[in-house]
Amino acid sequence: MENAQLLTAEQGPLVLFQLHGRGTLKLCQEFSLYCDGMLARDDVKSVMLDLANCSGMDSTFMGILVKIGIRAKGRLALLVVNANSKHRDLLDGVGVSRVWKYINTPVPNLTWATLATATAGSVKDMAGKSQIILEAHRALMAIDPANIPKFQNVVDMIANETNSNPINME
């Protein structure tokens, strides 16, 4: 199994995420918590996601991107750099590209003064994991009605397991 990493760096009003490997549930709890704090700050004006070293993303990871986009709407510039056609197909397919914009020119060899790991190890808290998955998939369903049949069963199952209220978006 591939060892994925999500790195982050901040420089002034810009936050950069670099995804190395596959963006999956294993990264999502820490990613979501970091983004909650980032979105609560007034000094952040733009966020970039570098996919140069990304091998893929699951629906939970993309749901977190949608959640960020919905919460940041009109307040932050959200940009995806170094997205190949596979990345674009994934992001376009679930509506992420409705709230994140692509930079079409490749941006090779990014360098930063500060670079820290946004996640360390796998997520151990199952309840936290379930809530992250639920929020991410609800965001995917909210951004595009075409996602409802794709993810309604996941939302219902997790909502039932966690005694959360299932939301039928049809």
Secondary structure as GFF3:
##gff-version 3
##sequence-region A 1 170
A	DSSP	beta_strand	5	11	.	.	.	ID=ss1
A	DSSP	beta_strand	14	23	.	.	.	ID=ss2
A	DSSP	alpha_helix	25	40	.	.	.	ID=ss3
A	DSSP	beta_strand	46	50	.	.	.	ID=ss4
A	DSSP	beta_strand	54	57	.	.	.	ID=ss5
A	DSSP	alpha_helix	59	72	.	.	.	ID=ss6
A	DSSP	beta_strand	77	81	.	.	.	ID=ss7
A	DSSP	alpha_helix	85	94	.	.	.	ID=ss8
A	DSSP	three_ten_helix	96	98	.	.	.	ID=ss9
A	DSSP	beta_strand	101	102	.	.	.	ID=ss10
A	DSSP	beta_strand	116	117	.	.	.	ID=ss11
A	DSSP	alpha_helix	126	143	.	.	.	ID=ss12
A	DSSP	three_ten_helix	145	147	.	.	.	ID=ss13
A	DSSP	alpha_helix	148	161	.	.	.	ID=ss14
###
